[in-house]
Amino acid sequence: MFDALKPDGLLTTYCAKGSVKRNFRALGFDLEAIAGPPGKREMTRVVKKEAVKSLVM
């Protein structure tokens, strides 16, 4: 998934589970919790930072 996004690409999901957030961080994404739609408390938005990827490789 990390390789599929362009630098500074955004991915948004309704999933706010802790294990999902930890996995996104482990893959090298910057993570942000944002307000969810009606009936959902929060959503997760991740941003691909190219500088992080170069450190991983």
MMTF fields as JSON, N, C-alpha, C and O atoms, coordinates in Angstrom:
{
  "mmtfVersion": "1.0.0",
  "mmtfProducer": "UNKNOWN",
  "numBonds": 227,
  "numAtoms": 228,
  "numGroups": 57,
  "numChains": 1,
  "numModels": 1,
  "chainsPerModel": [1],
  "groupsPerChain": [57],
  "chainIdList": ["A"],
  "bondAtomList": [4, 2, 8, 6, 12, 10, 16, 14, 20, 18, 24, 22, 28, 26, 32, 30, 36, 34, 40, 38, 44, 42, 48, 46, 52, 50, 56, 54, 60, 58, 64, 62, 68, 66, 72, 70, 76, 74, 80, 78, 84, 82, 88, 86, 92, 90, 96, 94, 100, 98, 104, 102, 108, 106, 112, 110, 116, 114, 120, 118, 124, 122, 128, 126, 132, 130, 136, 134, 140, 138, 144, 142, 148, 146, 152, 150, 156, 154, 160, 158, 164, 162, 168, 166, 172, 170, 176, 174, 180, 178, 184, 182, 188, 186, 192, 190, 196, 194, 200, 198, 204, 202, 208, 206, 212, 210, 216, 214, 220, 218, 224, 222],
  "bondOrderList": [1, 1, 1, 1, 1, 1, 1, 1, 1, 1, 1, 1, 1, 1, 1, 1, 1, 1, 1, 1, 1, 1, 1, 1, 1, 1, 1, 1, 1, 1, 1, 1, 1, 1, 1, 1, 1, 1, 1, 1, 1, 1, 1, 1, 1, 1, 1, 1, 1, 1, 1, 1, 1, 1, 1, 1],
  "groupList": [{"groupName": "MET", "atomNameList": ["N", "CA", "C", "O"], "elementList": ["N", "C", "C", "O"], "formalChargeList": [0, 0, 0, 0], "bondAtomList": [1, 0, 2, 1, 3, 2], "bondOrderList": [1, 1, 2], "singleLetterCode": "M", "chemCompType": "L-PEPTIDE LINKING"}, {"groupName": "PHE", "atomNameList": ["N", "CA", "C", "O"], "elementList": ["N", "C", "C", "O"], "formalChargeList": [0, 0, 0, 0], "bondAtomList": [1, 0, 2, 1, 3, 2], "bondOrderList": [1, 1, 2], "singleLetterCode": "F", "chemCompType": "L-PEPTIDE LINKING"}, {"groupName": "ASP", "atomNameList": ["N", "CA", "C", "O"], "elementList": ["N", "C", "C", "O"], "formalChargeList": [0, 0, 0, 0], "bondAtomList": [1, 0, 2, 1, 3, 2], "bondOrderList": [1, 1, 2], "singleLetterCode": "D", "chemCompType": "L-PEPTIDE LINKING"}, {"groupName": "ALA", "atomNameList": ["N", "CA", "C", "O"], "elementList": ["N", "C", "C", "O"], "formalChargeList": [0, 0, 0, 0], "bondAtomList": [1, 0, 2, 1, 3, 2], "bondOrderList": [1, 1, 2], "singleLetterCode": "A", "chemCompType": "L-PEPTIDE LINKING"}, {"groupName": "LEU", "atomNameList": ["N", "CA", "C", "O"], "elementList": ["N", "C", "C", "O"], "formalChargeList": [0, 0, 0, 0], "bondAtomList": [1, 0, 2, 1, 3, 2], "bondOrderList": [1, 1, 2], "singleLetterCode": "L", "chemCompType": "L-PEPTIDE LINKING"}, {"groupName": "LYS", "atomNameList": ["N", "CA", "C", "O"], "elementList": ["N", "C", "C", "O"], "formalChargeList": [0, 0, 0, 0], "bondAtomList": [1, 0, 2, 1, 3, 2], "bondOrderList": [1, 1, 2], "singleLetterCode": "K", "chemCompType": "L-PEPTIDE LINKING"}, {"groupName": "PRO", "atomNameList": ["N", "CA", "C", "O"], "elementList": ["N", "C", "C", "O"], "formalChargeList": [0, 0, 0, 0], "bondAtomList": [1, 0, 2, 1, 3, 2], "bondOrderList": [1, 1, 2], "singleLetterCode": "P", "chemCompType": "L-PEPTIDE LINKING"}, {"groupName": "GLY", "atomNameList": ["N", "CA", "C", "O"], "elementList": ["N", "C", "C", "O"], "formalChargeList": [0, 0, 0, 0], "bondAtomList": [1, 0, 2, 1, 3, 2], "bondOrderList": [1, 1, 2], "singleLetterCode": "G", "chemCompType": "PEPTIDE LINKING"}, {"groupName": "THR", "atomNameList": ["N", "CA", "C", "O"], "elementList": ["N", "C", "C", "O"], "formalChargeList": [0, 0, 0, 0], "bondAtomList": [1, 0, 2, 1, 3, 2], "bondOrderList": [1, 1, 2], "singleLetterCode": "T", "chemCompType": "L-PEPTIDE LINKING"}, {"groupName": "TYR", "atomNameList": ["N", "CA", "C", "O"], "elementList": ["N", "C", "C", "O"], "formalChargeList": [0, 0, 0, 0], "bondAtomList": [1, 0, 2, 1, 3, 2], "bondOrderList": [1, 1, 2], "singleLetterCode": "Y", "chemCompType": "L-PEPTIDE LINKING"}, {"groupName": "CYS", "atomNameList": ["N", "CA", "C", "O"], "elementList": ["N", "C", "C", "O"], "formalChargeList": [0, 0, 0, 0], "bondAtomList": [1, 0, 2, 1, 3, 2], "bondOrderList": [1, 1, 2], "singleLetterCode": "C", "chemCompType": "L-PEPTIDE LINKING"}, {"groupName": "SER", "atomNameList": ["N", "CA", "C", "O"], "elementList": ["N", "C", "C", "O"], "formalChargeList": [0, 0, 0, 0], "bondAtomList": [1, 0, 2, 1, 3, 2], "bondOrderList": [1, 1, 2], "singleLetterCode": "S", "chemCompType": "L-PEPTIDE LINKING"}, {"groupName": "VAL", "atomNameList": ["N", "CA", "C", "O"], "elementList": ["N", "C", "C", "O"], "formalChargeList": [0, 0, 0, 0], "bondAtomList": [1, 0, 2, 1, 3, 2], "bondOrderList": [1, 1, 2], "singleLetterCode": "V", "chemCompType": "L-PEPTIDE LINKING"}, {"groupName": "ARG", "atomNameList": ["N", "CA", "C", "O"], "elementList": ["N", "C", "C", "O"], "formalChargeList": [0, 0, 0, 0], "bondAtomList": [1, 0, 2, 1, 3, 2], "bondOrderList": [1, 1, 2], "singleLetterCode": "R", "chemCompType": "L-PEPTIDE LINKING"}, {"groupName": "ASN", "atomNameList": ["N", "CA", "C", "O"], "elementList": ["N", "C", "C", "O"], "formalChargeList": [0, 0, 0, 0], "bondAtomList": [1, 0, 2, 1, 3, 2], "bondOrderList": [1, 1, 2], "singleLetterCode": "N", "chemCompType": "L-PEPTIDE LINKING"}, {"groupName": "GLU", "atomNameList": ["N", "CA", "C", "O"], "elementList": ["N", "C", "C", "O"], "formalChargeList": [0, 0, 0, 0], "bondAtomList": [1, 0, 2, 1, 3, 2], "bondOrderList": [1, 1, 2], "singleLetterCode": "E", "chemCompType": "L-PEPTIDE LINKING"}, {"groupName": "ILE", "atomNameList": ["N", "CA", "C", "O"], "elementList": ["N", "C", "C", "O"], "formalChargeList": [0, 0, 0, 0], "bondAtomList": [1, 0, 2, 1, 3, 2], "bondOrderList": [1, 1, 2], "singleLetterCode": "I", "chemCompType": "L-PEPTIDE LINKING"}],
  "groupTypeList": [0, 1, 2, 3, 4, 5, 6, 2, 7, 4, 4, 8, 8, 9, 10, 3, 5, 7, 11, 12, 5, 13, 14, 1, 13, 3, 4, 7, 1, 2, 4, 15, 3, 16, 3, 7, 6, 6, 7, 5, 13, 15, 0, 8, 13, 12, 12, 5, 5, 15, 3, 12, 5, 11, 4, 12, 0],
  "groupIdList": [1, 2, 3, 4, 5, 6, 7, 8, 9, 10, 11, 12, 13, 14, 15, 16, 17, 18, 19, 20, 21, 22, 23, 24, 25, 26, 27, 28, 29, 30, 31, 32, 33, 34, 35, 36, 37, 38, 39, 40, 41, 42, 43, 44, 45, 46, 47, 48, 49, 50, 51, 52, 53, 54, 55, 56, 57],
  "secStructList": [7, 6, 6, 6, 1, 7, 6, 6, 7, 3, 3, 3, 3, 1, 7, 7, 7, 2, 2, 2, 2, 2, 2, 2, 2, 2, 2, 6, 3, 3, 3, 3, 3, 3, 3, 7, 1, 6, 6, 7, 1, 3, 3, 3, 3, 3, 3, 3, 7, 2, 2, 2, 2, 2, 2, 2, 7],
  "xCoordList": [0.826, 0.0, 0.878, 0.567, 1.968, 2.866, 3.411, 3.438, 3.844, 4.418, 3.382, 3.742, 2.118, 1.071, 0.731, 0.244, 0.984, 0.675, 1.841, 3.005, 1.518, 2.534, 2.989, 2.28, 4.163, 4.596, 3.523, 2.912, 3.31, 2.268, 0.86, -0.096, 0.716, -0.596, -1.364, -0.769, -2.681, -3.559, -4.365, -4.779, -4.58, -5.459, -6.358, -5.868, -7.658, -8.61, -9.442, -9.885, -9.65, -10.45, -11.352, -11.014, -12.492, -13.388, -12.861, -13.335, -11.911, -11.36, -10.484, -9.579, -10.751, -9.969, -9.381, -8.968, -9.343, -8.839, -7.342, -6.591, -6.919, -5.528, -4.538, -3.48, -4.858, -3.925, -3.738, -2.645, -4.784, -4.683, -3.779, -2.934, -3.959, -3.122, -1.654, -0.77, -1.396, -0.012, 0.608, 1.784, -0.162, 0.353, 0.66, 1.676, -0.193, 0.088, 1.383, 2.205, 1.561, 2.8, 4.012, 5.045, 3.894, 5.004, 5.37, 6.527, 4.401, 4.666, 5.315, 5.8, 5.329, 5.979, 5.05, 5.495, 3.771, 2.813, 2.765, 2.959, 2.505, 2.133, 0.637, -0.115, 0.201, -1.176, -1.883, -1.273, -3.174, -3.984, -5.399, -5.988, -5.941, -7.34, -8.174, -7.876, -9.219, -10.086, -11.529, -11.88, -12.353, -13.766, -14.45, -14.228, -15.277, -15.982, -17.314, -17.735, -17.969, -19.285, -20.338, -20.021, -21.57, -22.619, -22.698, -22.748, -22.708, -22.772, -21.411, -21.334, -20.346, -18.983, -18.149, -18.078, -17.521, -16.793, -15.553, -15.337, -14.741, -13.53, -13.164, -13.638, -12.304, -11.754, -10.238, -9.718, -9.549, -8.095, -7.654, -8.106, -6.76, -6.175, -4.668, -4.058, -4.072, -2.628, -2.047, -2.698, -0.806, -0.105, 1.222, 1.949, 1.53, 2.818, 3.853, 3.701, 4.888, 5.996, 7.189, 7.674, 7.655, 8.742, 10.021, 10.759, 10.299, 11.513, 11.53, 12.592, 10.373, 10.285, 10.627, 11.34, 10.13, 10.386, 11.872, 12.371, 12.598, 14.014, 14.794, 15.834, 14.313, 14.963, 14.731, 15.602, 13.568, 13.218, 14.007, 14.422, 14.215, 14.901, 16.345, 17.114],
  "yCoordList": [-1.178, 0.0, 1.252, 2.229, 1.224, 2.38, 2.699, 3.861, 1.678, 1.884, 2.345, 2.978, 2.047, 2.412, 3.906, 4.46, 4.557, 5.984, 6.842, 6.489, 7.966, 8.945, 9.7, 9.697, 10.349, 11.155, 12.177, 12.801, 12.334, 13.198, 12.723, 13.489, 11.468, 10.894, 10.667, 10.387, 10.787, 10.609, 9.332, 8.944, 8.688, 7.534, 7.765, 8.066, 7.628, 7.826, 6.567, 5.968, 6.168, 4.992, 5.267, 6.065, 4.604, 4.711, 3.908, 4.085, 3.048, 2.21, 3.049, 3.746, 2.982, 3.732, 2.795, 3.249, 1.512, 0.512, 0.714, 1.014, 0.551, 0.777, -0.067, 0.427, -1.325, -2.197, -1.738, -1.868, -1.209, -0.695, 0.537, 0.682, 1.416, 2.615, 2.248, 2.838, 1.279, 0.853, 0.28, 0.52, -0.471, -1.031, 0.06, -0.015, 1.065, 2.184, 2.883, 3.211, 3.11, 3.759, 2.891, 3.403, 1.59, 0.677, 0.672, 0.439, 0.925, 0.983, 2.297, 2.415, 3.286, 4.55, 5.705, 6.745, 5.545, 6.621, 7.574, 7.156, 8.864, 9.812, 9.643, 9.518, 9.639, 9.299, 10.454, 11.203, 10.59, 11.644, 11.111, 10.502, 11.347, 11.015, 12.245, 13.347, 12.058, 13.166, 12.834, 11.67, 13.864, 13.671, 12.823, 13.002, 11.909, 11.029, 11.603, 12.662, 10.906, 11.332, 11.07, 10.468, 11.508, 11.23, 9.732, 8.897, 9.417, 8.033, 7.38, 6.222, 8.096, 7.566, 8.61, 9.759, 8.226, 9.197, 9.742, 10.953, 8.859, 9.328, 8.444, 7.316, 8.992, 8.266, 8.403, 9.182, 7.651, 7.707, 8.195, 7.698, 9.179, 9.664, 9.48, 9.869, 8.886, 8.689, 9.409, 9.542, 9.87, 10.595, 9.901, 9.578, 9.677, 9.08, 10.191, 11.14, 10.065, 11.009, 10.31, 9.307, 10.828, 10.198, 10.092, 9.116, 11.075, 11.046, 9.829, 9.255, 9.431, 8.264, 7.008, 6.142, 6.895, 5.711, 5.543, 4.418, 6.627, 6.515, 6.026, 5.387, 6.312, 5.805, 4.31, 3.599, 3.833, 2.422, 1.576, 0.465, 2.091, 1.334, 1.318, 0.729],
  "zCoordList": [0.0, 0.0, 0.0, -0.681, 0.759, 0.815, -0.57, -0.975, -1.295, -2.627, -3.645, -4.638, -3.427, -4.381, -4.334, -5.319, -3.199, -3.07, -3.534, -3.342, -4.144, -4.532, -3.283, -2.277, -3.329, -2.181, -1.807, -2.675, -0.53, 0.038, -0.305, -0.174, -0.743, -1.02, 0.273, 1.314, 0.205, 1.365, 1.238, 0.145, 2.368, 2.446, 3.65, 4.739, 3.47, 4.559, 4.721, 3.741, 5.989, 6.277, 7.477, 8.351, 7.508, 8.657, 9.838, 10.96, 9.613, 10.676, 11.604, 11.146, 12.892, 13.87, 14.927, 15.994, 14.644, 15.575, 15.822, 14.893, 17.053, 17.43, 16.652, 16.263, 16.419, 15.694, 14.25, 13.697, 13.642, 12.272, 12.257, 11.374, 13.23, 13.318, 13.524, 12.902, 14.391, 14.624, 13.36, 13.084, 12.594, 11.342, 10.322, 9.631, 10.215, 9.312, 9.707, 8.851, 11.007, 11.469, 11.15, 10.717, 11.362, 11.082, 9.6, 9.25, 8.733, 7.294, 6.874, 5.749, 7.767, 7.463, 7.165, 6.68, 7.444, 7.21, 8.402, 9.543, 8.136, 9.184, 9.392, 8.426, 10.64, 10.963, 11.653, 12.416, 11.38, 11.986, 12.208, 11.316, 13.41, 13.69, 13.353, 13.815, 12.548, 12.15, 12.514, 12.704, 12.607, 12.95, 11.887, 10.689, 12.343, 11.423, 10.972, 11.439, 10.07, 9.602, 10.689, 11.715, 10.483, 11.471, 11.784, 10.882, 13.064, 13.494, 13.677, 14.088, 13.382, 13.511, 14.237, 13.801, 15.333, 16.147, 15.45, 15.422, 14.891, 14.22, 13.041, 12.906, 12.193, 11.047, 11.134, 11.933, 10.317, 10.284, 8.916, 7.884, 8.928, 7.671, 7.78, 8.776, 6.755, 6.732, 5.522, 4.485, 5.677, 4.624, 4.384, 5.324, 3.118, 2.763, 2.68, 1.912, 3.465, 3.412, 2.778, 3.301, 1.672, 0.916, 1.739, 1.6, 2.593, 3.4, 4.318, 4.561, 4.829, 5.705, 4.924, 5.43, 3.704, 2.896, 2.631, 2.666, 2.367, 2.064, 3.279, 3.122, 4.487, 5.681, 5.849, 6.349, 5.436, 5.572, 4.583, 4.911, 3.382, 2.343, 2.623, 1.863]
}
